[in-house]
Amino acid sequence: MGSMGILSFSINGKPYNVPASEISVDTSLNTFIRNRANLTGTKFMCLEGGCGVCIVVLKGIHPSDKREDYMGYGYHPIQERLANLNGTQCGYCSPGMVMNMYGLLEHKGGKVTMDEVENSFGSNICRCTGYRPILDAFKSLATDADEKLVALCRDIEDLPKKCPKTGLKCEGRCHPPEKKFFKGSESKEWHKVLNLQDIFTVFQKSGDKKYMLVAGNTAHGVYRRDPNIEVFIDVNSVDELRKHSIGETLELGGNVNLTEMMEILEKAASTKPEFEYCRVLIRHIDVVASVPVRNTGTIAGNLSIKHANIEFPSDIFLILEAVGAKLTIVDGSGKTIVVSLVDYLKIDMNKKIILKVTLPAFDPSRIFMRSFKVV
């Protein structure tokens, strides 16, 4: 992270140390990449996470299991494949397409299937080329690719690992997160917190200032952010909010993102027959938003949009309510309450946190479930 008041990170291996006083704390990564790092290959268009041109790959430390988590160097083999198989014309969508494929390969350890490739590009909109050559290019990297496509493919085992400029494997390491405080150019505050108590300490010190808990921040694509927010609290490294457990019930931390949620649900369904119904939830979540949005958007974040905007048609709210899930909510005194999804909508959530979501176990011989997404 760096010293107090300095935001330190790297882009494509190049370190950046940015004084917080030089930028607004709500500056997006896209804005920084384009306007400060001058890497204009990263595009922007809808500003809603819907068209895919702004996709980049983030790497950080997962607060619960401490693994390096993927959420880009010269021409990468993925870029070459897209070009060689005529997957680009005007090129506007190409950077987002490439980064989406790169992120998929990183997440899957370099081994993906054609179905996984096809299922991962629902958020990437092509404006002129058409999707067949794009999908052919990326499916050629799949383990079950057609032999004709494989013939065009060089060894892909090291695709996510080698730097095309040097030919060397990436040895970059993420530093453990640190508690930080930044005050931006507009006197807005950014707090990087590591545990629940840190959050409530910020709540107490901020008084009546408007605040925002920041995880994926994908809600901005649906409802524009209040311009009067003065305190931003980054909760991505709060261990208590990213844990999960599979026992008599299934518990998911409030800050588990939707991609993680799907993986945990699959694990639960494979572990215990009482959670077989979770496969229905997985299929439903798979058609919610898009892969990049699911990679960052969280359970609690989605439910918070619903809480603030009752008209929001939240599929996550719907399927959790359908199975009788319960929310555990905690306040600054440490007091917790357990409520249904419907009752949650009636609660004043000011300076309260969704700690976890609890899903019940069902006897598969007695309970049958199906869900449908109509829009």
PASEMI-648831 format. One record per residue (C-alpha): residue in three letters; x, z, y. Coordinates in steps of 0.001 Angstrom, whole numbers. Layout:
   res         x         z         y
   ALA         X         Z         Y
...
//
This chain:
   res         x         z         y
   MET         0         0         0
   GLY      2716       759      2530
   SER      2971      3199      5400
   MET       125      4685      7448
   GLY     -1553      2056      9595
   ILE        78      -826      7728
   LEU     -1839     -2884      5189
   SER       569     -4243      2574
   PHE      -215     -6872       -51
   SER      1079    -10200     -1286
   ILE      -354    -13707     -1405
   ASN      1227    -16142     -3862
   GLY      4125    -13702     -4184
   LYS      4803    -13544      -436
   PRO      4538    -10004      1000
   TYR      2417     -9286      4071
   ASN      2617     -6078      6112
   VAL      -165     -6129      8670
   PRO      -598     -3439     11354
   ALA     -4235     -2353     11235
   SER     -4367     -2422     15028
   GLU     -3900     -6212     14996
   ILE     -7054     -7090     13070
   SER    -10615     -5917     12728
   VAL    -11157     -3842      9589
   ASP    -14042     -6102      8549
   THR    -11842     -9217      8533
   SER    -12489    -11064      5290
   LEU     -9716    -12108      2927
   ASN    -10813    -15713      3405
   THR    -10308    -15416      7163
   PHE     -6869    -13853      6713
   ILE     -5741    -16444      4172
   ARG     -6789    -19333      6393
   ASN     -6071    -18038      9898
   ARG     -3123    -15671      9425
   ALA     -1391    -16927      6284
   ASN     -2266    -20530      7238
   LEU     -3169    -21378      3635
   THR     -6033    -23698      4450
   GLY     -6350    -24966       888
   THR     -8755    -22063       472
   LYS    -12011    -23321      1989
   PHE    -15192    -21749      3278
   MET    -18699    -23112      3500
   CYS    -21810    -21111      2602
   LEU    -20326    -17641      3298
   GLU    -22624    -16376       539
   GLY    -20534    -16714     -2631
   GLY    -22780    -19506     -3814
   CYS    -20809    -22752     -3605
   GLY    -17414    -21673     -4961
   VAL    -15049    -23251     -2422
   CYS    -13680    -19867     -1309
   ILE    -12742    -18558     -4773
   VAL     -9366    -16840     -5098
   VAL     -7935    -14600     -7829
   LEU     -7315    -10927     -7089
   LYS     -5214     -8592     -9194
   GLY     -5275     -4820     -9008
   ILE     -5174     -1591    -11019
   HIS     -8406      -555    -12744
   PRO     -8930      3114    -11783
   SER    -10318      4187    -15150
   ASP     -8055      2668    -17819
   LYS     -5147      1794    -15464
   ARG     -4886     -1790    -16711
   GLU     -4023     -4629    -14360
   ASP     -7353     -6232    -13580
   TYR     -7919     -9835    -12464
   MET    -10923    -10228    -10331
   GLY     -2842    -18066     -6986
   TYR      1922    -21157     -6833
   GLY      3339    -25474     -6368
   TYR      1128    -27578     -8504
   HIS      -175    -25504    -11364
   PRO      -918    -27264    -14678
   ILE     -4608    -26640    -14026
   GLN     -4324    -28593    -10774
   GLU     -2439    -31378    -12527
   ARG     -5083    -31585    -15237
   LEU     -7866    -31862    -12669
   ALA     -6018    -34659    -10875
   ASN     -4973    -36567    -14005
   LEU     -8504    -36596    -15393
   ASN     -9956    -37768    -12070
   GLY    -11767    -34524    -11323
   THR    -11363    -34714     -7570
   GLN    -12415    -37093     -4801
   CYS    -12778    -35574     -1350
   GLY    -11076    -32446     -2696
   TYR    -13128    -29907      -780
   CYS    -14350    -28106     -3891
   SER    -11097    -28490     -5838
   PRO     -9284    -25296     -4710
   GLY    -12266    -23165     -5685
   MET    -12634    -24999     -8993
   VAL     -8959    -24486     -9819
   MET     -8967    -20801     -8891
   ASN    -12110    -20188    -10916
   MET    -10458    -21731    -13985
   TYR     -7243    -19838    -13306
   GLY     -9149    -16564    -13125
   LEU    -10976    -17339    -16373
   LEU     -7691    -18035    -18182
   GLU     -6152    -14845    -16811
   HIS     -9139    -12780    -17870
   LYS     -9165    -14278    -21372
   GLY     -5402    -14163    -21929
   GLY     -5088    -17948    -21842
   LYS     -7551    -18513    -24708
   VAL    -10996    -19811    -23764
   THR    -13684    -21833    -25511
   MET    -15473    -24878    -24125
   ASP    -18700    -22873    -23892
   GLU    -16915    -20187    -21854
   VAL    -15558    -22846    -19496
   GLU    -18975    -24426    -18993
   ASN    -20624    -21035    -18487
   SER    -18124    -20038    -15800
   PHE    -18776    -22769    -13240
   GLY    -22381    -22129    -12247
   SER    -21283    -21140     -8745
   ASN    -18980    -24107     -8078
   ILE    -20698    -26963     -6283
   CYS    -19112    -30430     -6277
   ARG    -20161    -32611     -3375
   CYS    -19066    -36060     -4522
   THR    -17131    -36429     -7796
   GLY    -19703    -35274    -10310
   TYR    -19168    -32578    -12881
   ARG    -18224    -34546    -16017
   PRO    -14551    -35257    -15149
   ILE    -14161    -31739    -13754
   LEU    -15483    -30129    -16928
   ASP    -13464    -32511    -19105
   ALA    -10306    -31494    -17266
   PHE    -10929    -27795    -17729
   LYS    -12357    -28050    -21247
   SER     -9089    -29706    -22276
   LEU     -7567    -26241    -21875
   ALA     -9993    -24685    -24371
   THR     -8974    -23616    -27869
   ASP    -11803    -25657    -29417
   ALA    -11330    -28729    -27227
   ASP    -11916    -32210    -28610
   GLU     -8737    -33736    -30058
   LYS     -8803    -36545    -27502
   LEU     -8702    -34003    -24708
   VAL     -6077    -31906    -26492
   ALA     -3847    -34976    -26666
   LEU     -3714    -34922    -22880
   CYS     -2834    -31246    -22851
   ARG       616    -29732    -22665
   ASP      1306    -26277    -24158
   ILE     -1155    -23945    -22461
   GLU        16    -20575    -23748
   ASP      1970    -19874    -20562
   LEU      -441    -21503    -18127
   PRO     -1479    -18294    -16380
   LYS      2013    -16822    -16492
   LYS      4540    -19368    -15210
   CYS      5310    -20151    -11599
   PRO      5469    -23959    -11213
   LYS      8080    -23624     -8456
   THR     10615    -21738    -10594
   GLY      9372    -22194    -14162
   LEU      9698    -18443    -14612
   LYS      7074    -16019    -15821
   CYS      5392    -13958    -13146
   GLU      6848    -10439    -13086
   GLY      4644     -9204    -10264
   ARG      3321     -5695    -10647
   CYS       464     -3993     -8874
   HIS      1227      -664     -7263
   PRO     -1044      2287     -8052
   PRO     -3700      2701     -5340
   GLU     -3078      5226     -2584
   LYS     -5437      7078      -305
   LYS     -5264      5335      3092
   PHE     -6806      5330      6543
   PHE     -6752      2424      8979
   LYS     -8151      2083     12464
   GLY     -8697     -1519     13408
   SER     -8528     -3417     16658
   GLU    -12175     -2638     17467
   SER    -11812      1097     16737
   LYS    -13618       659     13450
   GLU    -12318      2757     10573
   TRP    -11345      1761      7054
   HIS    -10887      4475      4438
   LYS     -9353      3816      1027
   VAL    -10511      6685     -1198
   LEU     -9539      7708     -4733
   ASN    -12213     10179     -5820
   LEU    -15717     11397     -5050
   GLN    -14533     14279     -2913
   ASP    -12654     11835      -683
   ILE    -15916      9988       -52
   PHE    -17799     13122       946
   THR    -14908     14227      3165
   VAL    -15176     10931      5048
   PHE    -18948     11410      5289
   GLN    -18432     14833      6827
   LYS    -15811     13694      9331
   SER    -17733     10585     10366
   GLY    -20733     12555     11611
   ASP    -23560     10252     12621
   LYS    -21478      7073     12663
   LYS    -22908      4206     10658
   TYR    -20975      3751      7436
   MET    -20739      1308      4572
   LEU    -19485      1813      1024
   VAL    -17402     -1248       134
   ALA    -16936     -2474     -3429
   GLY    -17710     -6155     -3951
   ASN    -19422     -6610      -572
   THR    -21426     -9455     -2112
   ALA    -24611     -8270      -390
   HIS    -23388     -9984      2773
   GLY    -24332    -13278      1147
   VAL    -27987    -12216      1014
   TYR    -28413     -9862      3978
   ARG    -25985    -10021      6872
   ARG    -24063     -6832      7543
   ASP    -25107     -4505     10373
   PRO    -22675     -5291     13240
   ASN    -22777     -1654     14360
   ILE    -21109      -229     11253
   GLU    -18119      1846     12358
   VAL    -16849      3355      9099
   PHE    -15978      1321      6003
   ILE    -15203      3219      2791
   ASP    -13421      1320        14
   VAL    -14625      2874     -3262
   ASN    -13006       439     -5704
   SER    -10399      2955     -6894
   VAL    -12764      5894     -7474
   ASP    -12279      6705    -11149
   GLU    -15522      8680    -11511
   LEU    -17532      5606    -10534
   ARG    -15851      3154    -12934
   LYS    -16057      5071    -16220
   HIS    -18379      4430    -19128
   SER    -19219      6177    -22387
   ILE    -21112      5223    -25545
   GLY    -22734      8123    -27376
   GLU    -26321      9188    -27903
   THR    -26923      7335    -24652
   LEU    -24971      4632    -22844
   GLU    -23523      5682    -19482
   LEU    -22165      3248    -16898
   GLY    -20432      4330    -13697
   GLY    -22229      3200    -10564
   ASN    -19275      1100     -9426
   VAL    -18942      -849    -12673
   ASN    -19158     -4525    -11749
   LEU    -21617     -6829    -13472
   THR    -18954     -8583    -15543
   GLU    -17707     -5224    -16811
   MET    -21301     -4208    -17411
   MET    -21821     -7203    -19700
   GLU    -18634     -6394    -21627
   ILE    -19642     -2738    -22053
   LEU    -23151     -3705    -23157
   GLU    -21655     -6042    -25770
   LYS    -19365     -3246    -26958
   ALA    -22334      -867    -27245
   ALA    -24453     -3427    -29113
   SER    -21605     -4086    -31540
   THR    -20938      -376    -32059
   LYS    -24406      1082    -32569
   PRO    -27633      -589    -33738
   GLU    -29558      1642    -31303
   PHE    -28089      -469    -28511
   GLU    -28812     -3865    -30051
   TYR    -31294     -4469    -27220
   CYS    -28326     -4587    -24840
   ARG    -27719     -8176    -25946
   VAL    -30985     -9093    -24218
   LEU    -29682     -7479    -21031
   ILE    -26426     -9420    -21348
   ARG    -28274    -12740    -21572
   HIS    -30295    -11825    -18502
   ILE    -27301    -10695    -16431
   ASP    -25522    -13918    -17396
   VAL    -27993    -15858    -15237
   VAL    -27775    -13436    -12300
   ALA    -25719    -14778     -9371
   SER    -22442    -16432    -10501
   VAL    -19219    -15501    -12264
   PRO    -17220    -14731     -9076
   VAL    -20090    -12656     -7679
   ARG    -20533    -10793    -10966
   ASN    -16788    -10134    -11060
   THR    -17035     -8087     -7860
   GLY    -20678     -7122     -7349
   THR    -21503     -3690     -8773
   ILE    -24510     -2024    -10368
   ALA    -24896       503     -7556
   GLY    -24318     -2189     -4954
   ASN    -27121     -4327     -6342
   LEU    -29482     -1359     -6512
   SER    -28510      -382     -2964
   ILE    -29580     -3801     -1703
   LYS    -32936     -3212     -3373
   HIS    -33156       273     -1821
   ALA    -32475     -1054      1668
   ASN    -34605     -4195      1269
   ILE    -37597     -3508      -946
   GLU    -38499     -7204     -1039
   PHE    -35169     -8096     -2696
   PRO    -35954     -9471     -6209
   SER    -33225     -7553     -8036
   ASP    -32933     -8571    -11686
   ILE    -30641     -5593    -12306
   PHE    -33303     -3207    -11011
   LEU    -35921     -4946    -13143
   ILE    -34109     -4870    -16482
   LEU    -32884     -1295    -16016
   GLU    -36395      -118    -15164
   ALA    -37749     -2032    -18166
   VAL    -35565       -62    -20599
   GLY    -36229      3266    -18895
   ALA    -32737      3743    -17472
   LYS    -32030      6771    -15292
   LEU    -29808      7131    -12237
   THR    -27655     10186    -11578
   ILE    -27284     10729     -7838
   VAL    -24828     13183     -6280
   ASP    -24499     14586     -2752
   GLY    -21695     16285      -829
   SER    -22497     19734     -2202
   GLY    -21993     18479     -5755
   LYS    -25696     18720     -6510
   THR    -26946     16003     -8848
   ILE    -30423     14713     -9558
   VAL    -31579     12333    -12284
   VAL    -34302      9868    -11321
   SER    -35995      6722    -12557
   LEU    -35362      3406    -10854
   VAL    -38773      3495     -9161
   ASP    -38291      7058     -7888
   TYR    -34846      6092     -6584
   LEU    -36501      3786     -4068
   LYS    -38254      6792     -2492
   ILE    -35087      8871     -1982
   ASP    -33169      9161      1288
   MET    -29741      7961       129
   ASN    -27894      8806      3351
   LYS    -24495     10230      2333
   LYS    -25440     10243     -1344
   ILE    -23809      8330     -4202
   ILE    -25132      6692     -7369
   LEU    -22769      8356     -9831
   LYS    -23906      6667    -13029
   VAL    -26646      4790    -14845
   THR    -27827      6072    -18231
   LEU    -29459      3755    -20765
   PRO    -31387      5205    -23734
   ALA    -30918      4413    -27409
   PHE    -33825      2690    -29183
   ASP    -34724      2431    -32856
   PRO    -34333     -1335    -33468
   SER    -37020     -1221    -36170
   ARG    -39583       -27    -33625
   ILE    -38527     -1580    -30320
   PHE    -38433     -5319    -29620
   MET    -37344     -6606    -26222
   ARG    -37206     -9940    -24439
   SER    -36654    -10723    -20773
   PHE    -37124    -13900    -18760
   LYS    -35765    -15062    -15430
   VAL    -38260    -17339    -13738
   VAL    -36417    -18154    -10491
//
